[in-house]
Amino acid sequence: MMFDELTHLFEHTTPDTARDGYRAEVIDFNVLGKPTQKSRVLTFGHLTELYGLDPAIPVFRVFRRLWAADEQARPVLTICLALVRDPVLRLSESFVLGKAPGESVRREEVETLIETAEPDRFSPATLKSIAQNINGSWTQAGYLAGRARKVRTMPNVTPSNITYALFLGHLEGLTGQRLFSSRWMTLLCSSPSELEALANSASHRGQIVFLNAGGVKEVRFPGFLTAEEEQWLHE
């Protein structure tokens, strides 16, 4: 998930930084302390592939804004955006979330998931490395704990996390109650009443507009999308 690199990069940038600004920080100014020019270029490529690093991309723009506003939300925000953009990481989503707290998550199980979905695509060594990285991503996000033996844990979830989860559902065309039944809500590992409480808190913070009357829910996202992006959403 490259969470440490992302954290350090964002310490040197703002939510309004353009893609070229991120590139300059990583490659020209070497704020991530990479030893060679090649490693700087590779790191920037990996970060761009995972997160976009461009405010013209709505999922990154909103992520970056929420990151700046809520430090406690950052791990879960990051795994959400990584899941949007990384199809291999997505292969492990249902498997990890289906584990009860305290259950073990073995690297070999993740290897089997990937091999089943992508037969003969990866060598055994690459498969092992990918599975280790996937388990590391879930660990950084707070869903797993442990070093040699990983076990399922519950992540720390804040109102900013439900704001982002609702927004991702909105981009998929969901509205009303369906927003609270999306896969993004499953990532928050919370009960329906807890999700409503988080949405109310997010609304009180001014992050979203959340209306809930007589069991009918409505969520609005003022300022999240440009007029042109809203038009694309409804095409």
BADO-122408 format. One line per field, with one value per residue (C-alpha): x, y, z; residue number from 1; residue in three letters. Coordinates in pm, 1 decimal, m for minus. Last residue first. Layout:
east <- [X;...]
north <- [Y;...]
up <- [Z;...]
k <- [NUM;...]
r <- [ALA;...]
END
This chain:
east <- [m2466.1;m2549.5;m2199.6;m2053.0;m2281.4;m2168.9;m1808.8;m1884.3;m2049.1;m1744.0;m1764.2;m1720.7;m1851.0;m2173.4;m2201.0;m2562.2;m2703.7;m3071.3;m3218.9;m3581.8;m3632.0;m3894.1;m3655.3;m3281.9;m3105.3;m2727.7;m2548.5;m2178.3;m1849.5;m2010.8;m1890.0;m2252.2;m2303.5;m2002.5;m2137.3;m2477.3;m2309.3;m2112.2;m2429.2;m2604.8;m2313.9;m2320.0;m2692.9;m2637.4;m2355.9;m1992.2;m1707.0;m1623.7;m1529.3;m1884.7;m2000.4;m1782.1;m1941.7;m2267.5;m2567.1;m2559.7;m2555.4;m2855.8;m3055.2;m3047.6;m2851.3;m2609.5;m2466.9;m2120.3;m1982.7;m2232.9;m2096.1;m1748.6;m1890.7;m2058.7;m1728.7;m1547.2;m1791.9;m1802.7;m1428.8;m1441.2;m1688.7;m1421.0;m1337.2;m1053.0;m1012.6;m1122.2;m868.2;m809.8;m496.3;m158.7;110.0;473.4;406.5;79.1;m234.3;m492.8;m773.9;m590.8;m508.2;m138.3;m224.6;m451.3;m167.2;87.3;m136.6;m149.6;226.5;291.0;49.2;221.8;565.6;452.0;289.8;605.7;814.8;566.2;559.0;253.0;m8.2;m43.0;m402.4;m528.8;m838.0;m733.1;m369.0;m471.5;m691.8;m433.9;m163.5;m398.0;m442.4;m66.2;m12.0;m223.5;m503.3;m578.3;m909.6;m901.1;m1183.0;m1397.2;m1274.2;m1512.0;m1352.8;m1021.6;m1167.0;m1409.6;m1127.9;m849.8;m917.8;m951.3;m575.8;m519.0;m759.1;m576.8;m745.8;m1062.4;m912.2;m616.2;m861.1;m1042.1;m716.3;m599.0;m914.6;m897.3;m541.9;m603.7;m915.2;m727.6;m547.0;m868.8;m881.9;m574.7;m668.6;m1025.4;m900.6;m661.7;m933.5;m1169.2;m911.3;m801.7;m1149.5;m1224.2;m917.0;m823.1;m657.1;m379.2;m175.4;m353.7;m346.8;m205.9;m63.5;66.7;233.7;397.7;518.0;655.0;842.1;983.2;1103.5;1267.7;1425.8;1573.2;1716.6;1896.0;1904.9;1541.2;1496.0;1120.0;1159.3;1372.1;1359.2;1346.7;1185.4;944.3;873.6;878.6;635.1;396.3;405.0;356.3;39.1;m101.5;m88.6;m425.0;m458.9;m117.8;236.1;546.8;372.2;169.6;485.1;574.7;231.1;228.2;569.8;459.1;137.0;307.6;0.0]
north <- [970.7;1066.2;1046.3;1223.5;1520.0;1530.2;1534.7;1833.5;2023.8;1955.5;1689.1;1690.9;2043.5;1935.5;1557.5;1475.5;1178.5;1091.9;827.5;728.5;549.3;797.8;1086.2;1051.9;1339.8;1341.6;1637.5;1562.4;1684.0;1959.5;1821.3;1767.5;1563.5;1345.3;1290.7;1192.4;954.2;797.0;751.6;595.4;356.4;263.6;188.8;m30.1;m219.0;m145.9;m326.1;m17.0;m228.2;m362.4;m5.3;9.8;m310.2;m118.9;m150.7;200.0;362.8;149.0;331.8;652.5;649.6;425.6;522.6;374.5;723.3;751.6;429.5;581.4;893.8;688.7;516.4;850.8;1009.7;686.4;710.6;1078.6;991.6;768.6;397.1;227.8;m115.9;m443.6;m725.0;m1046.0;m1238.6;m1249.4;m1485.8;m1393.2;m1024.1;m961.2;m762.3;m752.1;m511.0;m198.7;m37.8;m112.7;m478.2;m496.4;m357.0;m596.5;m892.4;m775.2;m721.8;m1071.3;m1217.4;m1026.9;m1148.6;m1511.4;m1493.4;m1339.8;m1627.1;m1889.4;m1730.7;m1524.6;m1549.1;m1928.3;m1908.1;m1555.6;m1599.2;m1934.5;m1825.0;m1508.1;m1683.4;m1959.6;m1702.9;m1540.0;m1871.0;m1927.6;m1594.1;m1710.3;m1509.6;m1627.3;m1567.4;m1326.7;m1106.8;m1307.2;m1350.3;m1259.3;m916.4;m1080.3;m1319.1;m1066.4;m818.6;m1052.0;m1032.7;m655.1;m631.0;m778.1;m529.6;m225.1;112.1;119.1;m115.9;120.9;406.7;216.6;93.4;453.8;589.9;307.1;400.4;778.0;815.9;893.7;1185.3;1359.7;1680.3;1638.1;1280.8;1394.9;1641.0;1389.2;1123.4;1373.9;1460.3;1097.4;962.1;1267.0;1234.2;1588.2;1622.5;1391.9;1154.0;855.3;634.5;291.3;353.1;694.8;556.6;275.0;511.5;759.3;476.3;352.5;700.5;752.0;405.8;486.6;816.7;632.2;612.0;701.6;957.5;1004.4;1381.2;1314.6;1677.6;1601.1;1255.6;1241.6;1611.1;1693.0;1414.3;1527.0;1879.0;1751.0;1576.4;1900.2;2000.9;2134.5;1895.0;2018.9;1881.6;1806.7;1620.6;1444.8;1277.6;1150.0;999.1;841.2;687.3;546.8;405.2;224.9;0.0]
up <- [m1888.5;m1530.1;m1387.6;m1688.5;m1617.5;m1255.8;m1379.4;m1603.1;m1318.1;m1103.0;m836.0;m458.1;m399.8;m234.3;m190.1;m114.3;74.9;108.6;335.4;379.8;712.5;822.9;773.2;719.1;545.6;510.0;352.3;329.8;479.3;683.6;1015.2;1119.6;802.6;879.0;1230.1;1092.1;847.7;1133.0;1337.4;1039.2;988.4;1356.6;1334.9;1028.5;1207.4;1125.9;948.8;739.8;438.7;422.1;361.6;51.3;m76.1;m99.3;132.2;280.6;m62.9;m153.9;114.0;m87.3;m411.9;m599.5;m938.0;m894.4;m827.4;m541.8;m392.4;m394.0;m230.1;41.5;120.6;127.1;368.9;566.3;616.6;708.8;985.8;1144.9;1134.8;1325.0;1173.0;1333.7;1351.4;1157.6;1243.3;1069.1;1193.0;1121.3;1180.2;1357.8;1288.3;1011.5;921.0;1041.0;705.3;743.9;805.7;500.8;290.1;441.5;364.5;3.3;m8.3;125.4;m128.9;m410.8;m300.6;m278.5;m622.0;m766.0;m631.1;m752.5;m1101.3;m1188.2;m1463.7;m1452.9;m1329.7;m1249.2;m1029.5;m883.6;m856.1;m674.3;m422.2;m371.3;m294.1;m42.9;135.0;132.2;305.8;594.9;753.3;1106.5;1278.4;1573.6;1448.1;1204.9;847.3;566.5;527.3;437.8;179.6;33.1;m31.0;m144.7;m519.4;m484.6;m420.1;m766.3;m927.3;m783.6;m850.1;m643.0;m384.3;m338.7;m286.8;m12.4;144.5;171.0;329.0;583.7;686.2;672.3;886.6;1209.1;1041.1;941.1;734.8;514.5;426.3;353.2;91.9;m61.4;m87.1;m250.6;m517.5;m560.7;m634.0;m851.9;m1080.3;m1189.5;m849.1;m976.1;m762.8;m922.2;m612.8;m693.5;m1040.9;m942.1;m630.8;m829.4;m1101.1;m848.3;m679.4;m1010.6;m1106.3;m767.4;m784.4;m1126.2;m1004.7;m727.4;m346.1;m268.6;8.9;m19.6;m63.8;m372.2;m492.9;m866.2;m864.9;m571.1;m513.9;m885.7;m967.7;m697.9;m839.1;m1193.6;m1076.9;m937.3;m570.7;m451.9;m155.7;m37.8;m72.4;133.7;417.9;147.1;20.2;366.9;421.4;75.0;131.8;468.0;322.1;34.7;0.0]
k <- [235;234;233;232;231;230;229;228;227;226;225;224;223;222;221;220;219;218;217;216;215;214;213;212;211;210;209;208;207;206;205;204;203;202;201;200;199;198;197;196;195;194;193;192;191;190;189;188;187;186;185;184;183;182;181;180;179;178;177;176;175;174;173;172;171;170;169;168;167;166;165;164;163;162;161;160;159;158;157;156;155;154;153;152;151;150;149;148;147;146;145;144;143;142;141;140;139;138;137;136;135;134;133;132;131;130;129;128;127;126;125;124;123;122;121;120;119;118;117;116;115;114;113;112;111;110;109;108;107;106;105;104;103;102;101;100;99;98;97;96;95;94;93;92;91;90;89;88;87;86;85;84;83;82;81;80;79;78;77;76;75;74;73;72;71;70;69;68;67;66;65;64;63;62;61;60;59;58;57;56;55;54;53;52;51;50;49;48;47;46;45;44;43;42;41;40;39;38;37;36;35;34;33;32;31;30;29;28;27;26;25;24;23;22;21;20;19;18;17;16;15;14;13;12;11;10;9;8;7;6;5;4;3;2;1]
r <- [GLU;HIS;LEU;TRP;GLN;GLU;GLU;GLU;ALA;THR;LEU;PHE;GLY;PRO;PHE;ARG;VAL;GLU;LYS;VAL;GLY;GLY;ALA;ASN;LEU;PHE;VAL;ILE;GLN;GLY;ARG;HIS;SER;ALA;SER;ASN;ALA;LEU;ALA;GLU;LEU;GLU;SER;PRO;SER;SER;CYS;LEU;LEU;THR;MET;TRP;ARG;SER;SER;PHE;LEU;ARG;GLN;GLY;THR;LEU;GLY;GLU;LEU;HIS;GLY;LEU;PHE;LEU;ALA;TYR;THR;ILE;ASN;SER;PRO;THR;VAL;ASN;PRO;MET;THR;ARG;VAL;LYS;ARG;ALA;ARG;GLY;ALA;LEU;TYR;GLY;ALA;GLN;THR;TRP;SER;GLY;ASN;ILE;ASN;GLN;ALA;ILE;SER;LYS;LEU;THR;ALA;PRO;SER;PHE;ARG;ASP;PRO;GLU;ALA;THR;GLU;ILE;LEU;THR;GLU;VAL;GLU;GLU;ARG;ARG;VAL;SER;GLU;GLY;PRO;ALA;LYS;GLY;LEU;VAL;PHE;SER;GLU;SER;LEU;ARG;LEU;VAL;PRO;ASP;ARG;VAL;LEU;ALA;LEU;CYS;ILE;THR;LEU;VAL;PRO;ARG;ALA;GLN;GLU;ASP;ALA;ALA;TRP;LEU;ARG;ARG;PHE;VAL;ARG;PHE;VAL;PRO;ILE;ALA;PRO;ASP;LEU;GLY;TYR;LEU;GLU;THR;LEU;HIS;GLY;PHE;THR;LEU;VAL;ARG;SER;LYS;GLN;THR;PRO;LYS;GLY;LEU;VAL;ASN;PHE;ASP;ILE;VAL;GLU;ALA;ARG;TYR;GLY;ASP;ARG;ALA;THR;ASP;PRO;THR;THR;HIS;GLU;PHE;LEU;HIS;THR;LEU;GLU;ASP;PHE;MET;MET]
END
